Amino acid sequence: ARSIVNAVEAKTDINKVEDQTLIMADLSRKALRQVESFVTKLLEPKLGAERAAALAEKLSQGTWTHDYPILPGEAQDLGLPVSTELPKAIRELMTLYPQPVRKQPSVEYIPLPYRTPGNSKGSPSNE
């Protein structure tokens, strides 16, 4: 979402930006505000209003990509109250839900509209 907003804001002539891109930027701004508000509410009880708002902004405004793991040490450095201690019962529960090993990135950029040869409608081909 942040990248879409940044792209539109970098344009010098907004009249040359496609309507669809402007709509996506508007939706992106709304999504960023919603996420920031929700994260603030989650953090407020532990961090207080001011610290929660500042951290929520950093976490929700595109500082990292979606596939960037914030490890416990970095989370603690950010001021998040995290712990790596898990009760034995939780560890046992987690063994029941193994995660598949990914051989491809978890986030992939596909430019829009996504077209394949012989498909001019802007949607992926089922071939």
C-alpha positions, 0 to 999 in steps of 0.5 A: 500500500505504501508503495502505491501511495509513494508512486502517486505522490511522486508524479508531477502531473496527477492528471496523467495518472490513470484513474485505476491507479488513483483509486488504488492509492486512495484505497491504500491510504485508507488501509494504511490508516486502518492498520495504524489505528488497529496496531495503536489500539493493540499496543496502547495497553502495554506501551501507553498512548504516545509510544504505541502511536509512534511504534504503530506508525513505524510498523504500518507505514511501509518500513519493511516488506511483508516478507521481512521477519522482525526477529525477537531482538529487533522487536525488543529494540523497537520497544515491543514486549516480546518473549521467546519463552513458550509453555510446553503445551503450546510447543506441543500444539505447534507440532500438530501444525507443521509449516511447509518449506517454501521454495519461492518468495512469500511476496511476489510482484506481478504488475497490473494489468496481468496479461498473458499472450492471447489474453487481453482481458487483464486477468491471468490465463488458465492455460 
